[in-house]
Amino acid sequence: MSFDVDLFVIGAGSGGVRAARMAARAGAKVAIAENRRVGGTCVMRGCIPKKLLVLGAHYAEDFEDAKGFGWTVGQATHDWGELIRRKNAELNRLEGVYRKILADNKVELIEATARLKGSDRVEVAGPDGKTRAMTARHILVATGGRPSLPKISGIEHAITSDEALDLPRRPGRVVVVGGGYIAVEFAGIFRAFGSEVTVIIRADQILRGFDDDVRAALASAMIAKGIAIRNASVVESIAKTDDGLSIRLRGGETLACDTVLYATGRAPNTEGLGLAEAGVKLTPKGAIEVDTYSRTSVESIYAVGDVTDRMNLTPVALAEATALVRTLFESRPTAMDYANIPTAVFSNPPVGTVGLTESEAAKRGAIDIYTSSFKPLKHTLAGGAERTFMKLVINRASERVLGLHMVGADAPEIAQGFAVALKCGATKRDFDATVGIHPTAAEEFVTMREKRK
């Protein structure tokens, strides 16, 4: 049987574009469908625009810190609208780069909504309502995820991270509901720019799933910067008032604010794709169920990225796409390896981590813990109270480094470098034998000698 294309990709985000580009380079005929901006969540509505706001927010503290080094700094002012305009200009540039990648690799870009019509058939519908049927030897679903909102009274008054990236004006009072990485990142952004920020979480601590010491260190730093954290709290309703919004908590307490940002989770984008009709099984959470090779319950249909709800990180989606192309088009069956994947939280201060948390490692055998907390050299003159926290989790028998965690300036950059060592199976002895670069924060990871008792 002949097909219109060898690979049809639904979703032009990071994973979809990577798979399309690599498959085309391997000689496959490829088409990709997207009904939003090319680039997906990370480039257009997530990692990149958020990081640009994080970078902009840091200048507020940098101006203040400069005085400790002898600089005379005048009254700083900020134009939020200009920041958003410049951010959007950069996103336009990046979208052009992604479009060029597809064009240069002769991938057909179909700007339309795609829906499965069988194991090898897709129907695309453009904005003009016209439909087009295509057949494909392989189909890849890479539609990502979206912010999810709870069903409470007044939820229509809340915004998500999508809208937070395009607010025309910076709100003076912000309530962030949620304690995950998106929540703490936006809390840090708004606070650094001068907003009054309150974080509301159901749990006792932020960043569920991260190492407990990391969670505590970041929470302390956020509170020190003026962010209020209301733990063990539940929002029951949101109401519009003459002065903004009123949030009612379980128990009857109310909080006033100008903007309420919900960051309580994301849902896979699986609705309207015709998955059930095509026989593709979904998990109870609505994600696409896949095997170790990203194959769904239908042999010719695959899925990568957040739509599978495995490990929702952009680099993971890229790696899954790479593994899939090797399997389908390069005769190199490749399963994704999820061990020792580094991750970062671009909070203020940021978090960088790779490997197991202390509690995870303890379930696998006896461990040793090394920690360090110190004032960064910068703040010895700048006068800030911020501290850096670092932690190593070691398997006692093998001395292998199972986890590396950091809260502090440059933590994501440092964790990325050490991730290579953990991937290679480095031991504490290897760390001890490594000469540090002085003076740096990173050298602390190779100079820790005292076990935590």
Beta strands, then each sheet from edge to edge (+ up, - down):
strand 1: 5-10
strand 2: 30-33
strand 3: 108-110
strand 4: 113-116
strand 5: 121-125
strand 6: 131-141
strand 7: 145-147
strand 8: 173-177
strand 9: 196-200
strand 10: 228-230
strand 11: 235-241
strand 12: 244-249
strand 13: 254-257
strand 14: 259-262
strand 15: 266-268
strand 16: 301-303
strand 17: 343-345
strand 18: 351-355
strand 19: 367-374
strand 20: 388-395
strand 21: 401-407
sheet 1: 3+ 2+ 1+ 6+ 5- 4+
sheet 2: 3+ 2+ 1+ 6+ 16+
sheet 3: 7+ 15-
sheet 4: 10+ 9+ 8+ 14+
sheet 5: 11+ 12- 13+
sheet 6: 17+ 18- 21+ 20- 19+
end
